């Protein structure tokens, strides 16, 4: 582009700015006289003028594939860069262009006078944009930055005027990443994200105190440095609230904003206040915590975006995390993964923990910040930040769900004529009863106040007892803390149970709390304190309460599903209590409920519960010796898990699929089909290794991986491949021992080590290493004695101890120590005969171990003791 063309372009551009938008097209057609290239260049300049605002883009964005230099003509850019690179602006020398907005270009520069060596960001007005209006806006931005000296705001270093009279300013050069990318790449949890966001709020509140509204708050304008310090950028379209600000200066700012983060009043062209920044901050935090923005746009046209933001209500963050967005919507997404698994993994380890973390306070806080009406949002950014602080400290927050009075007011505003007629009638009736009802109203008001206080207290107590427990449930070494929570929860719930009456909300809350309490006390297969008897009592209380809810509302799918979930807890529990027939009865009832709910449901929880119920029923049937029906239940479990994988592609569903493979492998083990057992357990192992890699902090997946190694070892032993059996069994045992080392009071962890060490000892004995088996069994027997002493109600513990004593006897015989073996057999018999006579033993024991026990005792006992 030569100088003559440039001057012509510049002149026509300024002339076009003076023409009303509705007449610009005709003006350009006439002025360009058929020169299509000139026409196109001016149109691009006009678009850039209308979209002016970005003043600095972090170099990190360039590395992420977002190129701020992509707009405009390549030749024009090349000429422009060639002209500027190496040029001195005041004491600074331009190195290269790093960012470009609608009205300005930002360059990386350095001090050229050798006063000090420092790289800076230097902003200049772009060629062709040097109209009086643009220059005035540019100067305003520079003045705003000069007044904002804050550690979390990019600092103004210098400013001046070029030789040709154009203003420029110099900023500190920020190297970092957008706040969304920084949080995801550093896998910050919700707590860390909230703390980081608190620093951003402090910067925005500082700007507000200096009478500046930012108006373009979004992730790409919040850069986090490598040391974790957020920096607020781009005050290019900020508005000064000072009464000294000329009206025409702020009026030129126009509608230059990022619509996805803009408040409803901005999109409607209404006056902008600090409340607009509160809204934009709400959008940013919503995205930081949930991985999504409040609204999902169909086509991202300006009309669609504005309509959605102005008229639609955002989904609760705790619910939106299940939404799948395969592709980025805008540059702000920066290529982030939008799958529920990825979102949950980078925040709280998995989706369910993230949902629990967001539900309640954080849902309400964000929805308050995002309300359509500015007066119903937080009054200031400081108030917003204070509510987040209250949440972090476990105090009641200001944010609440929409009240009945608010919803009623909205209804009245939509139906004024009809409501007016009704009001006349009501006033007539009320006038006749107002005196007699006055005292009743006072009483109701006081009662309502007491109920609100009770509800707030209940919510706070529940939050402490169960949110705290959930937060530490997967942490090694947390058993003692969980025991403390259990004790307090037991006292609280028993007291609360006296106040329920017919309050369905309270009944549901109580039933859920008793369910959680039972889980902590003694849910088999999960981290627990080892109190199986107390767990049974808590589950029975949950069951009674949920049966009561179903009787109150028989058609409620929520209550029916809740009943099925509580019933499912009894299957595994009754098994360890030696009541397999009771387990079958409860699991058949639970399965019947979920079978009825499934056809009309697309809910993940329903599918997961149905899958789990089929597996638990199969376990109970297997315990009773009904292997064929157990196999049918496990195949049903696998089929349901397979159906879940397509509509609900998350890690929890994949884990459930792996568990179904485990159950099938188990039944084939019992049937003696070792190859099918191995095939299913190898698939389980592959799935659990994948899940552990995806969520390395998830203790459940790590334990499942150890279990898979244990089962694979058993299957290889059945196939007489002892080296492979020992390799896998020992890997599982090493993992279990590490878990127990981290949390030595965990009953589940203790049992896992005992079970796996027993299996490895079996392999050692089968391979001919009886001494190695005996050495390992000494510790196994010791561990299993500890468990028997821990919980006398759990018949699985003495059954396991007897099994290890039996194996010790066999190992002693193989080592030539028959007399010592007899002692082991006798102790095993003393433990197991009461269990067998009460029909509480595992059928597999009756089929296998009894015959071995009898053979060895008859062969090796002294004559007088033989039977």
N, C-alpha and C positions, 0 to 999 in steps of 0.2 A: 504494500500500500504506500503510494507516494504522498508527499506533503500536501499536494494540491487536493488529492482525493480525501485526505484526512480533514483538511479545513472545510471542504464541502460537507462531509459527513457530520462534523461537529456543528456547523452552522444550521443544517437541516434538523439535527437532533434537538437543539435548543429551541428552534422555531416550533417543532412538533410538541414540545412540552407545554408551550403556551396555548396550544389548541385544545379545545374540549375533547375528551376521550371519544365521544360519539362521532366526532368529525375528523378524527385523526387519519382514518383509512383513506378517506377522499383526499385529504390534504397530501398524504404521502404519494398517492397515485399521480396527482398533478405535479408535485414538486420533483419527483424522481424521473418523470418524463420517460417511462418505459425501462429505466435502468434497474433490472430485477435484483442485481447484486447489491446495489446501493439501498434499494428498498428493504432487502432482507437484513442488511447490517443495522439500519436504523431501527427496524422492528426489534431486533435483539437488544439493542441498547435501551429501548423503551421498556422491554420486559425486565431487564436488569435493574433499571431505575425503580420499577415498581416493586421489585423483590429485594431491594437493598436492605442490608441488616447484618450479615455475617462479617465480622471484622478480623477474626483470627481462627484458624483451624489448626489443631494440634498435628504435628508430624506423625503421631501415632495413627491418625486417621488415614494418612496417605498409605501407610503400611497395611491397612485393613482393606484396601480396595476401594475406598471412597476418595475420589480424586476431585478436589475443589477446583482444579484447573480445567475440568472437562468441558465447561460451558464456553461458548464463544468460538470465534474463528481461529483456526490453527495459525494461519499466516499472521493475523493480527497479534496473537500472543507471542509468536516468535519475534516479530519486530519489536514488540513492547519489551520483552525480556532482554533482548539484545541491547536495547537502548538503556535499560536501567541497571543491568548487572555491571558492577564495577563503578557505578556512579556514586558520587559523594552527595549526601544530603546532610547539610550541617556538618557535624563532626563524625558522621557515620558513613560507612561504605557498604553498599548493597552487595550481598553474596549471591542470593538467588531468591526466586519467588516461592513462597510457601503456602499462600492461600489467597483466595479472591472472593469477594462478595459483590453485591450489586453496585455499591458506590465506591468501594475502596479495594486496594490490593495490598497484601501484607507480604513483606520481604524479610528474609533473614539477613541481618546486618551486623556489623561489628564496628567498634570505635576505630576510626582511621587516624586519630591524632595521637595514638599511643599513650593516652592518659591512663587508661586501664584496658585490659583485655577481657572483653565480655561480649557474648552474642546476645542480640536483642531482636525483638520483632518490631519492624518499622512499618507504619501504615500510611499510605498515600492515597489521595483521591485518584480514581481511574481517569484516564484520558476520556474526554467527552462528557464527563460527569461533573465538570466544574461550573455548574450553574450556581446562582446565588443561593438557591434553596438547599442544594446539596452541600455547599460549603458551610452554610449556617448549621446544618444538621451535624456535619463533621466536627465543627468547633464545639457544638453542644456536647457531643460524645467525649471529646477531649477534656472538656471542663468537668463533666461527670466523673471521669476517671481520676482527675486531679483531686477531687474531693473524697474519693473512696480509698482510704489507706487502711487496708484490712488484710490480715494474713491469708485469708481464703479468697481474696479477689486479686486477679492479675494486676500488678502494680504499674502505674504510669511512671516512666523514668525521665522522659524528656519530651520536648515538643518545640515546634518552631514553624518557620515559613520557608518554602523553597525559593530559589532565585527568581522563579516566575510567579511568585506571590501566592502559591497554594499552601494551605496548612498541612502539617504532618505531625504525628506523635509517635513516641517510642515506648514500647511496653517490655516488661520482662518476658523472656522467651520461655514458654512453658513446654516442657517435654513430659509427656505422660499419655494416659489413655482415658477415654470417656468413662464416666462413672459406672455405666452398665458393664462395659467390657472389663474394667478393672475388677469389679466385684465378682464377675463370673470366672475370670481367669485365676483369681486368687481364692475361689470357692468360699467366699465370705458367707457365713451363716446370717440368719435374720438379725441377731443381736449386733453383729459387726456392721451390717448394712445400716441399721438404724443409727448407730453411733457415728458412722461416716456421714450419713444424711444430716445429722444434727449439726455438723460443722458447716454444711451447705446452708442450712437454715440460718445459722449465725451470720453468714455473709450476706444473705438476702435481707435479713432484719437490719443489719448495719446500713445497707443501701436505703432501706425504707426510712430509717431514722435521719438519713441525709436527704430525704424527700425525693428519692429516685425509685421508680418502678421499673424493673428490668424488662418485662413484657416478652421475653423470648427464652424462658427457662426450659431447657431440654438437656438430655444427656450429653450431646455434642458440645454444649456450652459449659459443661462441668467436667473439667479435666483433673484426673487424680495423678499426682506425681508418683515416682517410684517409691518414695518413702511414705506414701499413703496420705498425702495432704491434698484435699480437693481445692481447686482453683476455679472461681467463677469468671467466665469470659463474656465478651461481646455485649457491650452496652450500646450497640449501634442504633437500636430502635427504642432505647429506654426513654421513659417520660419523666420530666421534671415536674414535681408537684408544687414547687415554690411559686409563690404569687408574683415573684419578680421575673419569672420566665415569660418571654413574649409569646403571645398566643400563636402568632404565625410560625414560630419556631417549632412548637410541638405539633402544630397542625400538619406540617410537612411530613411527619413520620408516616402517616397513612396506615394502610392495612398490611404492613410488612411483618409477617409473623409465620410461625410454623403451626399450621392449623391443628395437627394432632395434639399439641400441647397447649393450645390457646383456650381461654375461658369462653363460656357461652356469650358473655357480654361483649367480649372483643369481637367474636364472629358476627354479632348482631350490630356492631358499630356503635355500641353504647359507651359511656364514659368509663375509662379504665382507672382502677384504684389499686391499692396494695392487695386487695382481695383477689385480684386477677393473678398475682404472683402466687398466692396461696393455692389457687386452683392448679396452676402449672406445676408447682412443687408436689401437689397431690398426685398428678399424673406420673411424675418422675418416680416418686416413692412407690406408687402402685406397680410400675414396671420393674423397679428394683426388687420388690418383694415377691411378686407373682410371676414375673417373666413375660407378662402381657401388658398392653395398654388397656384402659377401661373400655374402649370400643373397638370392634372389629369391622372395618369398612369393606363394603362390597366391591367398589371400583375406585375408591380414592379420588373421585372427582370432587372439586370444591363444594359442589352442592350436596353430595352425599356426606362428606365429612362434616360440614356445617350442620346439616339436618340431624345427623346422629348425635353430635355433641350437644346441640341445643334442645333436642326433644327426648332422647333416650336416657334411660337410667343405667348406670354401670352395674355390672355383675359383681357380687362380692369377691374380693381377691381370693378367699379360701376356696371358692367354687370355680373360678376362672382358670385355675392352674391345671384342670383336667382338659382344657381346650387344646386342640392340636393345631398349630400353625406351621405347616411344612415349609413355607417360604417367607422371606422377609417382606414386610409391607413397605418400608421406606428405608432411606439411608440410615435413619436413626437406629434401625435394628442391628446394623453392623454385622450381619450374617450370623446372629446368635441362633442357637438351636432352640426351637419352640416346642419340643416334645415334652410331655409331662415328666418323663424320667429324667431328662437333662435338667429341667427346671428344679425338680425336687433334689436331685443329686448335688447341684451346685449351691444349694441353700441349706437344707436340713438333712441331707443324706438320702431321703426318699420322699415320694409325693405325699404319703399319708402323714408323716411327721410335719411336713410343711403345711398341710391343710390344717392340722391341729394347732400349729403355731400361729397361723393367721386368723383362725376363726375367733370370733368374739371381739375383743378390744381393737385389734388392728383392722378388722373389717369395718367396724364402726368409725374409727378414726379416719380412715381413708375415704369412706363414703361421705363423712361430714366435710372433709376438705374439698370434695368433688361435687357438692350440691350446686344446683343450677343457679339458685338465688344467692348473690354475694352476701347478703345479710345473714344467711343461714350457715355460712361457712365459719371457720375460725376467724375471729375478729382481726387477728394479726398472725404473722409467721411465728412470732414469739409464743403465742397461745397454742399454735399447732405443735411447735417443738416441745412446749411444756406438757401437752397431753401425751406425747410420745415418751417423755421422761417419766410421767406418772405410770404409764404402762410398764416401762422397764423396771420401775421400783415396786411393782405389784400393788399400786394404789388405784382406787377407782378413777376412771377417766371421764372427761366431760362428754365425749361423743356417745350418743345413743341412737338406736334405730328410730325411724320416723314415728312420731307419736300419733295416737288416735286423733288428738285435737288438730294436728297439722293435716292429716289426711282428710278429716272432716272439713276443714277450711278450704282445701283444694276442691272438694266435692261441691261445696256451696258456691265457690267462684264459677264453677262450670254450669250450675243449674239455678241461677239466681231467681228467675220468676217463680218456679215451682217451690223453691225453698221459702220464698217470701210468703206465699199463701199458707204454707204449713205453719210458719212462724206466727201468723196472726191467730190461727186456731189454737196453737200451743200457749200463746200468751193469755188467751181467754181462760184456758183451763188452769194455767199456773197461777193466775191472779186469785183464784178461789182457794188454792191450797198452800200459798206461799208461807203463811204464818205457821201452819201446823207442820210444814216440812222443814222449817228452818233448823230446828234442833237435830233432825235426822241428817240433814246435810252436813252439819258440823261434825256429827259422829262419824259419818262416812268419810269425811275429809281426813279426820284424824286416823281412822282405820286404814285408809289408803296410804297415808304417810308412813304408818307403821309397816304396812305390807311392802312398800317400796324399800324401806330401810332393811327389812328382813331379806328381801330379794337381793339387794346389793351385798349384804353380809354373806348370804348364801353363795353368791357368785364369787366373791373374793375368797371364801373358804375353799370352795371347790377348785378354784384356780390354783391355790397353794397346794392342796392335797393331791390333785391329779395332774394338772399341767406340769407341776414340778416333778412328779413321779415319771410322767411320760418323757420329760426332758432328760432324765438320767437313766431310763430303763435299759438302754443299750450300751451303757458305759461300764467297763470293767471296774470292779472295786466299789460298786454302788450299793451293794446289798445292805450294809448297815444303815445307810441313809434311807433306803426303801423300807426297812423295818420300822424306822421312826415314823415315816409317813403312814404306814399301815396302822400303827397304834393310834395315831391321831385321827385317821380316817374312820376307824371303827367307832371311836367315841362320838365323833361328829355325826355319822350316819345313823347310829342307833337313836341319838337325840332327835335328829331331823325326822325320822320315821314316825315320831309321835305327832307331827304337825301336818301330815299330808292331806288328810281328809279325802275329798274327791278331786283335788287339784291335779289335773292330768299332767300338766307341765312338771310339777314337783314329783309326781309318781314316776314319770319317765326318767327324770334326773336321778331319782333315788335308785331306780332299778339299774341304771347304767353305772352308777357309783358302786353299788354292791358287786356288780359284775367285775369292774376294774379291781376292786378290793380282793375278790377271790383270785383273780389272775396273779396279783402280787404275792398272795399268801401261798398258793400251791398249784398253779396251773401246770399240769404235766407237759414237758417238752419245751418250757419257756423259763426264762430267768425268774427265780422265785425264792422266797425265804424258807420254804420247806415245811410249811404248816398245812398239810393236806386236809386235816379234819376241819380247821377253821375255814379253809377254802370252800369245802362242801357246805358249811353253814351260810357263807356269804352268797354262794350260787343259789341256794334254796331261797334265800330272801329275795334275790333278784328275780327268780322264777315266779314266786308267789306274787310279786308286784306286777310283773308283766302279764301273768294270767289275769290279774285284776283289770289291767288296762284293756286287754282284749275283750273281756266281758263288758266293759263300758263302751267300747267301740269295736264291735266284731269285724267291721269291714275296713278297718284301718290297715293298710299294707305296712305302714311303719311299725305298728304294734305287733303285727303278725311276724314280720321279719325279726324284730327284737326278741320275740318269744323263741323263735328258731335259733337265734344266736346264743341265747342263754342255755337252751336245751343242749346245744352242741358241746357245751363245756362239760356236761356230765359223762359223755362217752369216755374220753380218756381218763377222767377222774375216777369213775366207778371201776375202770380196769385196774388202776393201781391200788384201789381199795379192795380188790378181790371180788367185785360184783359184776361179772361180765354180762349176766342176764339182765340186770338193771340197766347196764350201759346200752344193750341192744334195744330195750324198751324205749329209753329216752331218745336214742338216735333214730329209731323208726318214726317217732312223733316229729322230730325236727326235720327229717327228710320229707315227710308227707307235707309239711307246711311249705318248704321251699319248692317242692315239685308243683304245688298249686300257684305259687307266686311267679315262677319262671316264665310261663307263656306270655304274660302281659308286661314283663319288665325288661328294661334296657339298662338297669342299674348295676354297676360293677359290684357293689356290696352284696346284692342278692345272688349274683352269679358266684362270687367268691364263697359265700355261705353255703350255697348248694353244693359246690365242689368239695368244700371241707366236710360237710355232713355225710356225703357219700363215702369219703375216705374214713371218717370216724366210725360209721356203721360197719364198713368192711373190717376195721380193726376189731370191733367188738365181736362180730361174727367169727372172725378168725380165732379169737380167744376162746370162743365156744366150740371150736373145732369144725365149724361149718365153712369149709374152705371154698367150696364151689360158689356159694352165694357171696362170700367175701370177694372172690375173684371178679364176680359180676359187678359188685359195688366199686371195686377199684377201676374196672374198665369204664364204668359210668363216670367216675371221677375224672379219668383221663379225657373222656369225650367232652365233658363240660369245660375242662381246662383248655382244651383245644379250641372250643367255641369262643372262649374268652379272649384268645390271643389276637384275633382280628379286630374286634370293636374296641378292645381295651389293651393296646400294645404297650404295657408298662412292666416294670421289673417285678412288681408284686404278682402279676398274673404269670409271668415266666417262672417265678419261684413256686407258685402253686402247681404249675405243670411239672416241675422237677420233683415235688413232693409226691405227685401221683405216680411218677416213674418209680420212686422209692417204694411205694406201697405194692406195685406190681412185682418189683424185684423181691420184696419180702415174701409174697405169697408163693412165688416160684421157688424160693429157698425152702419153704416149708414142704412143698410138693417134691423137692429133690431135683428140680429142673435147673441145674446150676448154670447152664449156658444162658438160658433166658433171664435168670437172675442177674448174671454178669452184664448182659446187654442192657437191661433196664438201669442198673446201677451206674454203668459207664455213661449213659446218657444223662442221668441225674448229675454225675460229677462234672460233665462238660458244662451243663447249664449253671450249676452253682459256682464253678470257677469263673464263668462269664459274669455272673451277678456280683461276685466278690470284687472282680476287677472294676466293674462299673461303680460300685459303692464300697470302697475299701474300709469305710468306718462302720459299716452295718454289721453288727455282731451276729445277728440272726443268719445272714448269708454266710458269714465266715464259719459259724458252727455247722450249718448245713453242708458246707464243703468238707469239713472234717468228718461228718457223718457219712458222706458219700465215699470218702477214702476208706473208712472203716468197712462199709458194706462191700465195696469192690474187693477188699482184702478177703472178706468172708467167702465171696463167690469164687475167687481164685483158689482158696483152700478147698472148697467143694470140688473143684476141677483138678485138685492135686498139683496145682502150679504153686508150690510153696514159696519160691523166691519172690514171685509177683505178689503173693498174699502178704508176705512179711513187709515188702516195700510199701505197699499201700496202707496196711494196718499201722505201721510205725509212723507214717506221715500223718495219719489221722490222730494218733495218740500224741504226737508232738504238738499238734495244734491244740488239742483239748487241754494238755498240761499247761500251755501258755495262757489259755483263757482262765484256768483255775488259779494260776499264779497271780493274775491280775485281780481276781475276785474270789479269795479263798472261802468266803462264807456262802457262796452260791451253791445251793443243793443240786441244781440241775448240772452245774459244771462238775461237781464231785461225782455224780452218777455217770456222766459222760466218760470221765477218765476211768472209772471202774469198769464200765461196759467194754470200752475199747481195749483196755489192758487185758481183760479176760479173753477177748477174741484173739489178740496177738499171742497170748499164752496157748490157746487152742492150736494155733498154727505151729508154734514151736514144738508142741508135743507131737502133733501129727507128722511133722518133718523129722522127728527122731531126737530133738533137743529137749529131753525131759528136764535136765538141770536148768537150762535157760527158762523153761516154762515155770519151774518151781520158784526161781528167783523173782520172776515177775508176779507170780501169784501171791507171794507173801505180801506185797504192797496192795494187790487187788483185794485180798481178803480183809486187810486192815481198813481200806477205804469203805468196803461194803459193811463192815461192822459199825463204822461211824454213822452211816446212813440209817441203819436199823435203830441206833440209839437216838437219832435225830427225830424220827417220826414213826411212832409205833403203829399208827393207823394204816400205813402204806405197806400192803402185803407184798408189793413188788420188791421191796428192799430185802426182807428175809429170804424170799425166793431166789433173788440174785446171789445172796451170800451162800445159800446152800449149793447153788450151781458152782460157785468158785471153790467151795470146799470139796465138792465131788471131783472137780478137775484136778485139784491138788492131790486127792487120793489116787487118781489115775496116774498122775505124774510121779508120785512116790513109788507106786508099784513098778512103773517103768524104770525107776532108778534103783529098784531092789530093796526098798524100805517098806515091806508089807505091814509091819506093826504100826508104823506111823500113819500109813494109809488108812488102816482100820479106824484110827481115831478121827480122821477127817470124815470118813464115811458115816461113822456113828453120829458125829455132830450134825452132819447134813441131814441124816434121817430124823434126828430129834427136831430139827427146824421144819422139815418138809412134811412129816406125817400129819401134823394138825392141818396143814394147808390142803393136803390131798384129801383128807377125810371130810373137810368142809367144802370140797369141790371148788376150791378157789385157785387151784394151780393152773398153769398153762397146759393145754392139751399136748403141746410139743414135749413137755417134760414127761407126762404120763406115757407117751409113746416111746420116747428115746431114753431119757436119763434113768428112769426107774429100772429098766431092764439092765442097763450097765451097772447101776448101783447094786441090784440084786445079785448079778453075776459076780461082781468083784467081792462083795461081802461073803457070799457063800464059798467062794474059792479061797479066800484069805483069812477068814475068821477062825479062831480056835474051835475045836470040835464042839465043846460045850456051849458055845454061843451060836452055832449054826441053827437055822430054822428049816 
